Amino acid sequence: MNRFQQFLAVILSMSLINATILVPVAHAGMVTTQEVATVVATGQAESGQARLAAALARDEVRTEMERQGVDPAMAIERIAALTDEEAARLADQIDTAPAGGIIGAILLVFFVLLLTDILGLTKVFPFTRSVR
Amino acid sequence: MRSTADLPARGRRWFSTAIALLAALLLSGCATQSARLQDARPEGLPVRSELVDTPFFPDDSHFCGPAALATSLSAVGLATTPEALIGQVFLPGREGSLQVEMLAGARRQGAVATRIPGTLEALMRETAAGNPVVVLQNLGLSWAPSWHYAVVVGYDLDTGEMLLRSGPVKRETISLRTFEHTWNRSERWAFVALPPGRLPVTASESEAARALVQFERNAPAAKAAEAYRGGLARWPANAVLAMGLGNSLHASGDLAGAEAVFRHTAKTHGLAAAYNNQALVLLELGRHAEARRAAERGLKVAGPLRQTLLETLGTIEKAAATD
């Protein structure tokens, strides 16, 4: 990263912190339910560092979603619907997590899958009927 | 140049490799649950059950995520269509939908989306209770995955079948054993989406609490309060749910209601967060002396929230001084 990029990153993260952290805390001082859950589960309060990490994760997911063909305005809404934990998980796994939607298999494994379909271990092809 | 003697050896090697591969495939992961279920049927579980009125949105492309979500939401009175959900849960670059976004998408439609235990019995109990279940299957193999979302709408223990709304098939009957194989590969991922106030019958306390806290994040405050009340009806001793109810009531403008919930929670759980929030609500109500007492009590048990309680006490003192 060159200087300018570093500067830009800082500015962007600051604006994100403003948008995603300060706004929901409309009533300063109230402990949110999420914070209560964190304290009950871990015995520790949420750190500012964790919030910063969450904000950065959101930005990362937004960029990645746009790269994956999601309309930018839609991407913002989709990020807003995620919890911090979900955003962090998605930032790590958006490329590798299972994406339900693929019907059909590549030709290379066609026969293996045909066989396993018949054995009832898989169910790739609508026309197979398992032997048992 | 290849010598002729090589060929049979190669052929044999290929054959043994194929056998080994096949054996590995057959031995990897057994369908133990389905076998057990049919040997000894769980108590109180009907022999068969089917939610015949569950809507069906056929899909034969990559949109099984939006289709499964629309199916499950429409079935519980949150009418929607796959088309309306594509922009919310489909990821074009991956030609599919991610699990995290399926849950977030359900919440965006006003549903509480709760993960349920990864057992066939849980799926059956949910459908018997009237709740369709969204499941992630890998219809292929771990190394040649075909990830697919479907909706479990019933089962039949006599015939040993699971009934699904799945892709282009309105009523797919799949043997329990095959279903278990395909479901095992997603680590038996399943969730139930329900309107606020209702929760899946098999949900654990911790998963339900997690789902409700996630729901509160983007839900209208009154809906969140309704959802928390549903959770507290089943787990009245859960402090996180009680705090959620208090916070939602506060956000919806019901200060008196919020104060009562925080007061009760502070008393029964000795929870610093409850004292803190009670103090701030009392301050909003103009009851400064009581607010200070609550904050001081909270400070005694503050633990990791010490800084928060000190700030609250400061706010109260400042407000009292300007009066």
Interface residues (C-beta under 8 A of the other chain):
Chain A: A26 H27 A28 G29 M30 V31 T32 T33 Q34 E35 V36 A37 V39 V40 G43 Q44 A45 M65 R67 Q68 G69 V70 D71 M74 E77 R78 A80 A81 L82 T83 E86 R89 L90 I94 D95 A97 P98 A99 G100 G101 I102 I103 G104 A105 I106 V109 V112 L113 L115 T116 L119 G120 L121 T122 K123 V124 P126 S130 R132
Chain B: L22 L25 L26 D60 S61 H62 F63 C64 G65 A68 G87 Q88 F90 L91 P92 G93 R94 E95 G96 S97 L98 Q99 V100 E101 M102 L103 A104 G105 R107 R108 L136 Q137 N138 L139 G140 L141 A144 P145 S146 W147 H148 Y149 G167 P168 V169 I174 S175 R177 T178 F179 H181 T182 S186 A209 R210 V213 Q214 E216 R217 N218 A239 V240 M243 G244 N247 H250 A251 L271 A273 N276 N277 L280 G303 P304 L305 Q307 T308 E311 T312 T315
